[in-house]
Amino acid sequence: MKNHSLRILVPTLLGLILIASALFVGQTASGALQAPQPEALTAATTGWGSGWVAINPGQIITLTHNIGGNPDDYTVQLWFLDLDDGYDVNTRGYGGIEAGGNFFGAAWQNLNASTVQIMRHADDTFADRVLIRIWIPDPLPEYCSDWTTMTLGATRVFTHNMGGDVDDYSLGLRFRTNLGAGDNHRAYGGLETGGGANFLGGYWYRLNDTTVQVYRHWQDPFAQQVRVCINRSDPPAYDSGWVAIGPYGPSPATITLTHALGGSIGEYIVRIDCKDTDGTWGINHMALGGMVTNVTPEGMNWENLTPETIRVFSRGGTNDQVRVRIWKNDYTVYLPLVLNNHVTPVMLAYDDGTYESEQSQATLGSGFAVRFTPPAEAPQLTGAEFYLNTAAAGHPIEVHVWDTAHADLITPFAATPPAGMAWFTVDLAGYNLTPSGDFYVGFLYAAQHSDPSIGVDTSAPDGNSYEVPWEAVGNDYMIRAWMSP
């Protein structure tokens, strides 16, 4: 069944100093971005969320949360939003990943009682927007270690003795350093640089009912100290259980899991854990977010989160099972967050995400459109998405936003999708457009050709799609609109 609700779419000391200096490169935003002030989430929970915030590659932004209290009690969840490569809401490159000398992903750092920083690596393409959430759970986790000094290239065993079923646990690991990142998640899961020459960050592994082990890489500058917390979570709204994903080795693999929770993903708490079933690493967060070891990819991340599904991407490595849990609203878990203090941008969509056919028009000036109604809580149009099959790169479309009289609300502009079939996103935030009523988003062909074609969802049509010149059609064109508060 289709969901027609709004879809809201988180070696030597000298060598160590040089590595740290290179990775701390980034420009702090002049005039820190001011996020909304905190409000109570529930009677038992205090927290704050940034909403989706733009961040440039190579930039560090400072956000003000003013939660106060002891930051050691905080839980933090950071999501990314990809606007143009098809990963949508994701955690690709969480903590950082290097490939071919280029650095991707993002991470949080310098968390204190009033502010937190987010840094985006210089070559990243996954985190065009970031959403960070911070909260203080009540009750606090059942087990928390002290901040514990870690030796380079060494493992430390933490004894928690919680007992019971390990699958009921939620484990959080945080880093601390005096080399500029403070309380942080830089290189979380591990970050290799220089074709296997340097390894940064750390991870936890071999979680059982009495102990968990934490490893710090040889050249790491970020995890001088670590702190482990474990809670026995309330049952999640969705639990995939341990699901096989593979194969072993460097070949990537993806699985799409259907959770069918509906509603707004802004209410979701998402947790992913990995398992190596031969017993070497056990349940772990090794290479979470992705890593490249001696030019061989490994690790996992989640991406393409919608109110119906979530996709897990595996680059390879020894982990051959994955588990995804999702909580909604006020469940108490350690690592992620429950948040009600801001309105997350929403995506308006009538298609169900699966195309059954595609359509094109050969006449110059013809095209396709979908009619939308702006939600009261998010009245500004900030982006549009088109599911296109583009046979040849270099064929532009002419992007339009019309009112109900078919008059342009913005100056139409050309945008050129890449070759292939995928979601193509255009940024409309700069127009500061707040439609006063229903509006159409669509495109016209900018040249005398029928490429690209638009994806068509033929199941349970909604009657909001049109061929241009204006004629209603009986299917749903795969055109979506992003709205923001």
C-alpha positions in Angstrom: 0.0 0.0 0.0 1.3 3.5 -0.8 1.9 6.0 1.9 0.7 9.4 0.7 1.7 11.2 3.9 4.5 13.8 3.9 7.9 12.2 3.9 10.5 13.9 6.1 13.2 13.3 4.6 21.1 12.2 10.8 54.9 6.3 14.5 56.6 9.2 15.6 55.3 12.2 17.5 56.2 14.5 14.7 54.3 12.3 12.2 51.3 12.3 14.6 51.3 16.1 14.8 51.5 16.4 11.0 48.6 14.1 10.5 46.5 15.9 13.1 47.3 19.2 11.6 46.3 18.1 8.1 43.0 16.7 9.3 42.1 19.7 11.4 42.2 21.9 8.3 38.8 23.6 7.8 37.4 27.1 8.0 35.2 27.9 11.0 32.0 29.6 9.8 32.3 33.3 10.3 29.5 34.1 12.7 28.6 30.7 14.1 25.2 29.3 12.9 22.7 29.8 15.7 20.4 26.8 16.1 17.1 26.9 17.9 17.2 27.2 21.6 16.5 24.1 23.6 13.0 23.1 24.9 11.8 20.2 27.0 11.3 17.1 24.9 9.2 15.1 27.5 8.9 15.3 31.2 11.9 13.0 31.5 14.1 14.2 28.7 16.0 17.4 27.8 17.5 17.8 24.4 18.0 20.0 21.3 18.3 19.6 17.6 19.8 21.7 14.8 17.4 21.0 12.0 19.1 20.5 8.6 22.0 22.9 8.3 24.1 23.6 5.2 27.8 23.0 5.4 30.4 23.3 2.7 33.2 20.8 2.0 36.2 21.6 4.2 34.1 23.8 6.6 33.7 23.6 10.3 30.5 25.1 11.8 29.8 25.9 15.4 26.2 25.3 16.7 24.8 26.6 20.0 22.6 24.2 22.0 22.9 25.6 25.6 21.7 22.4 27.2 24.0 22.9 30.1 24.6 20.2 32.8 27.4 17.6 32.4 28.3 16.9 28.7 29.4 13.4 29.8 25.7 12.6 30.1 24.8 13.7 26.6 23.9 11.4 23.7 24.6 12.6 20.2 23.2 11.6 16.8 24.5 13.1 13.6 22.8 12.5 10.2 23.8 13.6 6.7 21.5 14.7 3.8 22.8 14.2 0.3 21.2 16.5 -2.3 22.6 15.3 -5.6 24.0 11.7 -5.5 20.9 9.7 -4.5 21.9 8.8 -0.9 19.3 11.1 0.7 19.4 10.8 4.5 22.5 8.8 5.3 25.6 8.1 7.4 28.1 7.5 4.5 31.6 8.4 5.7 30.5 8.9 9.3 33.7 10.0 11.2 35.6 10.3 7.9 36.8 8.1 5.1 39.7 8.4 2.7 39.9 7.1 -0.9 42.6 7.9 -3.4 43.9 10.7 -1.3 40.4 12.4 -1.0 38.6 12.7 2.3 34.8 12.2 2.6 32.2 12.3 5.3 31.7 14.5 8.4 31.9 14.3 12.2 31.1 16.2 15.3 33.8 17.6 17.7 34.4 20.0 20.6 31.2 19.2 22.4 30.7 21.2 25.6 27.8 22.4 27.7 26.8 25.1 25.2 28.1 24.4 21.8 29.2 21.7 19.4 31.2 21.8 16.1 30.6 19.8 12.9 33.4 19.4 10.4 32.9 18.2 6.8 35.9 16.8 5.0 37.3 18.7 2.0 36.2 16.3 -0.7 32.9 15.1 0.8 29.8 14.6 -1.4 27.5 12.9 1.1 26.8 15.6 3.7 25.4 18.6 1.8 23.2 19.2 4.9 23.8 17.9 8.5 21.4 17.3 11.3 22.7 16.9 14.9 20.7 16.1 17.9 21.8 16.1 21.6 19.9 14.8 24.6 20.2 13.8 28.2 18.4 10.4 28.7 16.5 9.7 31.9 17.3 7.3 33.3 21.0 7.5 32.5 22.8 4.4 31.0 23.2 1.4 33.4 26.9 1.3 32.8 29.4 4.1 32.0 33.2 3.8 32.3 35.3 6.7 33.4 37.2 8.6 30.7 40.1 6.1 30.2 43.5 6.8 28.6 44.2 4.7 25.6 47.6 3.6 24.4 48.4 3.9 20.6 47.9 0.6 18.8 46.4 -1.1 21.9 43.2 -2.7 23.0 41.6 -2.1 26.4 38.9 -4.4 27.9 36.0 -2.7 29.7 34.1 -5.0 32.2 30.4 -4.0 32.5 28.9 -7.3 33.9 25.4 -6.3 32.8 24.4 -9.8 31.9 21.2 -10.8 30.2 20.7 -10.7 26.4 23.4 -8.7 24.5 20.9 -8.0 21.8 19.1 -5.8 24.2 22.1 -3.5 24.6 22.8 -0.1 23.0 26.4 0.9 23.3 27.9 4.4 22.9 31.6 5.1 22.6 33.1 8.7 22.7 36.6 10.1 22.2 38.4 12.9 23.8 41.7 14.6 22.8 43.7 17.7 23.7 44.9 18.1 20.1 42.0 20.4 19.0 38.9 18.2 18.6 38.0 17.9 22.3 35.1 15.6 22.9 34.5 14.1 19.5 33.7 11.4 17.0 36.5 12.1 14.5 37.6 9.0 12.7 35.0 6.9 14.5 35.3 3.3 13.4 38.7 4.0 12.0 40.2 6.2 9.3 43.1 5.1 7.1 45.2 7.6 5.2 48.1 7.3 2.8 47.4 3.9 1.3 47.8 2.0 4.5 50.6 4.2 6.0 48.5 5.8 8.8 45.5 4.6 10.8 43.4 7.1 13.0 40.5 6.8 15.3 39.2 3.7 17.1 36.2 1.4 17.6 34.6 -1.1 19.9 34.3 -4.8 19.3 33.7 -8.3 20.9 30.7 -7.1 22.9 29.4 -9.8 25.2 27.3 -9.9 28.5 30.3 -9.1 30.7 32.9 -7.1 28.6 33.6 -5.0 25.5 36.9 -4.2 23.9 38.0 -0.8 22.5 40.9 -0.4 20.1 42.9 2.8 19.3 44.8 2.9 16.0 48.6 3.4 15.9 48.7 7.0 14.6 45.5 8.3 16.1 45.2 11.9 17.5 41.5 11.8 18.4 41.0 9.0 21.0 43.6 9.8 23.6 40.8 9.0 26.1 37.6 7.0 25.5 34.3 6.6 27.5 32.0 3.6 27.0 28.3 3.6 28.1 25.8 0.8 27.7 22.1 0.8 28.3 19.4 -1.9 28.1 17.0 -0.2 25.6 13.3 -0.3 25.5 12.1 -2.5 22.6 12.5 -0.7 19.3 9.6 0.0 17.0 11.5 -1.9 14.3 14.2 -4.5 14.7 15.6 -6.2 11.6 17.3 -8.9 13.7 20.7 -10.0 12.4 20.6 -10.1 8.7 23.2 -11.6 6.4 25.0 -9.1 4.1 28.1 -9.8 2.0 29.9 -11.2 0.4 33.2 -11.4 2.3 36.0 -9.3 0.7 36.0 -5.9 -1.0 32.9 -6.2 -3.2 30.2 -3.8 -2.0 26.7 -5.1 -1.2 23.4 -3.5 -0.4 20.2 -4.6 1.3 17.0 -2.7 1.6 15.1 -3.3 4.8 11.3 -2.5 5.1 10.4 -1.1 8.5 7.0 0.5 7.4 6.9 2.8 10.4 5.5 5.7 8.5 5.2 9.2 10.0 8.1 11.6 10.1 11.6 10.3 10.0 12.4 13.3 12.2 11.0 11.2 15.0 13.2 8.2 14.3 16.2 7.0 16.3 18.3 4.8 14.1 21.0 2.4 15.3 23.1 0.0 13.2 25.4 -2.7 14.6 27.7 -5.2 12.8 28.7 -8.7 13.5 31.6 -11.0 12.4 30.1 -14.5 12.9 33.4 -16.3 12.8 34.1 -14.8 16.2 37.1 -12.7 15.5 35.4 -9.3 16.0 32.0 -10.4 17.3 29.4 -7.5 17.6 31.3 -4.4 16.7 31.5 -0.9 15.2 34.7 -1.5 13.3 34.9 0.6 10.2 31.4 1.9 10.8 30.7 4.6 8.3 33.3 3.1 5.9 37.0 2.7 5.7 39.7 1.8 3.1 42.4 -0.4 4.4 45.5 -0.8 2.2 43.3 0.3 -0.8 40.7 -2.4 0.2 37.2 -1.0 1.1 35.5 -2.3 4.2 32.8 -1.3 6.7 29.1 -0.4 6.6 26.7 2.5 6.7 23.0 3.2 6.4 21.4 5.5 3.8 18.2 6.3 1.9 16.1 6.4 5.0 12.4 6.9 4.2 9.2 6.4 6.2 9.0 2.9 4.7 12.6 1.6 4.1 16.2 2.0 5.0 19.2 0.7 2.9 22.4 -0.7 4.3 25.6 -0.5 2.3 28.6 -2.8 2.9 31.9 -2.1 1.3 33.3 -5.6 2.4 35.5 -6.8 5.2 35.0 -9.5 7.8 31.5 -8.4 9.0 28.9 -10.6 7.4 25.8 -9.6 9.4 24.1 -6.3 10.2 21.2 -5.3 12.5 19.2 -2.1 12.2 16.9 -0.9 15.0 14.6 2.1 14.8 12.8 3.8 17.8 10.1 6.4 17.4 9.6 9.4 19.7 10.1 8.9 23.4 12.0 5.6 23.8 15.0 5.7 26.1 18.2 4.4 24.3 21.7 5.5 24.8 23.3 6.4 21.5 20.6 8.3 19.6 17.9 10.9 20.6 14.3 11.7 21.0 13.5 15.2 19.7 10.4 17.3 19.5 11.7 20.8 19.7 11.9 21.8 16.0 10.2 21.0 12.8 12.4 19.0 10.4 12.2 19.9 6.7 9.7 17.7 4.9 9.6 16.1 1.5 6.3 16.1 -0.4 5.9 13.0 -2.6 3.0 11.1 -4.2 5.1 8.3 -5.8 6.0 5.3 -3.7 9.7 5.3 -4.7 9.4 2.6 -7.3 9.0 3.3 -11.0 7.1 0.9 -13.2 7.6 2.9 -16.5 9.1 6.1 -17.8 7.9 8.8 -20.2 9.3 11.5 -22.3 8.1 14.2 -24.8 9.8 15.2 -28.0 8.4 18.7 -28.4 10.5 21.7 -27.3 8.7 23.4 -24.3 6.7 20.4 -23.3 7.3 18.6 -20.0 5.9 17.3 -16.7 4.7 18.7 -13.4 3.2 17.6 -10.0 0.9 19.7 -7.9 1.7 20.1 -4.2 0.1 21.8 -1.1 2.6 23.4 1.2 2.3 22.2 4.9 1.7 25.0 7.4 4.7 24.0 9.5 7.1 24.1 6.6 6.0 26.8 4.1 9.3 27.5 2.2 10.2 25.6 -0.9 13.9 24.7 -0.7 14.5 22.0 -3.3 13.0 19.6 -5.9 13.9 16.1 -7.0 13.3 14.4 -10.3 13.7 10.7 -11.0 15.3 10.8 -14.4 16.7 8.3 -17.0 19.3 10.4 -18.8 20.8 8.5 -21.8 23.4 11.2 -22.6 25.2 13.6 -20.3 24.8 17.2 -21.3 21.0 17.2 -21.9 19.6 19.9 -19.7 16.1 20.3 -18.3 14.4 23.7 -17.6 13.2 23.7 -14.0 10.0 25.5 -13.2 7.8 26.3 -10.2 4.2 27.4 -11.2 1.2 28.7 -9.3 -2.3 27.3 -9.9 -2.7 29.7 -12.9 0.4 28.1 -14.4 2.4 31.4 -14.0 6.1 31.0 -13.1 6.8 31.7 -9.4 10.6 31.7 -10.0 12.7 32.5 -13.1 13.1 29.1 -14.9 16.6 27.9 -15.1 18.5 25.1 -16.8 19.9 22.2 -14.8 21.9 19.3 -16.4 21.5 15.8 -14.8 24.2 13.2 -15.2 23.9 10.2 -17.4 22.1 7.2 -15.9 18.9 6.7 -14.0 18.7 8.2 -10.5 17.2 11.0 -8.4 18.4 14.4 -9.6 18.1 17.2 -7.0 18.0 20.9 -7.6 18.5 23.5 -4.9 15.7 26.2 -4.6 16.5 27.6 -1.2 18.0 30.8 -2.7 14.6 31.9 -4.1 13.1 32.3 -0.6 9.8 31.1 -2.1 6.8 30.6 0.2 3.8 29.7 -2.0 0.6 31.1 -0.7 -1.4 28.1 -1.9 -1.0 25.0 -4.1 1.9 25.1 -6.6 3.5 22.9 -9.3 7.1 21.7 -9.5 8.2 20.3 -12.9 10.5 20.7 -15.9 10.3 21.5 -19.6 12.6 20.2 -22.3 15.2 22.9 -23.0 16.1 21.5 -26.4 14.6 19.6 -29.2 15.1 16.1 -27.8 13.3 13.6 -25.6 16.1 12.9 -23.2 15.9 12.6 -20.2 12.7 10.6 -19.5 10.8 10.9 -16.2 10.1 7.9 -13.9 6.4 7.0 -13.7 4.8 5.2 -10.7 1.6 3.5 -12.0 0.4 2.0 -8.7 -2.5 3.7 -6.9 -2.2 7.1 -8.7 -3.2 10.3 -6.8 -4.3 12.6 -9.7 -1.7 15.3 -9.0 0.5 14.7 -12.0 0.3 16.6 -15.3 1.8 16.7 -18.8 2.7 20.2 -19.9 1.0 21.7 -21.8 -1.5 21.1 -19.0 -3.3 17.8 -19.1 -3.9 15.6 -16.0 -2.6 12.0 -16.3 -3.6 8.8 -14.5 -0.2 8.0 -13.0 2.2 9.6 -10.6 5.3 11.4 -12.1 8.3 10.9 -9.8 8.8 14.6 -8.9 9.2 15.7 -5.3 9.3 19.0 -3.4 11.4 19.8 -0.3 9.8 22.2 2.2 11.4 23.9 5.2 10.3 25.8 8.3 
